[in-house]
Amino acid sequence: MSRPTESQDLVAVIPAAGSATRVSDLPFSKCLYPLPVQEAHGIAIHTPLGRLLYSLQRAGADRALMVTRRERSDLIDYVANHPIAEAFPIAHVITSPTPSVPHSILRAVPFMERADVILAYPDIVFEPMSLPELLIARMEESGADVMLALVPTDRPDRCDTVELDDGNRVVRISVKSHSGLPEAWILAVWNSRFTEFLIDYVGARNASSDSNTNELQVSEAFVAAQRAGLSLLVERFPNGRFLDLGTPDALATASHFLSARRGPGWLSVPSS
């Protein structure tokens, strides 16, 4: 996808500074988990991170910032040796452990230069791979401050589900709860207005009495921004699907996820 030359720069922010405690026995970063895919020429091995980088590049991101820790050297080596690095600028923002994803995102702010941001998690595999491209296009059309990609889920306890009113406006976002809500957000795009809001919001949270009790969630910041007057919109993808590789049982089904269905928006991905 080629984005208009007059549009704002778009930076992909990929938070990868977590400790992966739910799959702590894995000897490498879970976003490098091998995913066998049946291609025309035979079986190809992909990785969640490799697929994501390819998808973000094709969507028109100008560069990617991976926020990670120094001990995640396998991620640094993987990106350095991946063919996509020859055409897609990817930088590592090395940080000490952070208390939350919003804190990790803020580590990348000095390198954003007031760009628009697409937030994507390296351990979530999604289809169609054109989701970032479609979400970015919808964001540019709408003029929203924040746009979320909603995909059906049957495991609301493992994701952030979104409740909408009759006008598709966000009413609430439930974080990993038994909400029964049928859709979760898995990608987000926002402009510099939300980045500035997030800086202030995290700063206020750090100074509050809640800073040492409840982990700050990105979804919480989205809802707070909406209450503060920023526009928060969603784009629903009823035919989309995703797999969060954050648990052992999800990893056990990962090898079947990509071979199960190839619907509209499938992209041919070079082997990772």
Disulfide bonds with the S-S distance in Angstrom:
none
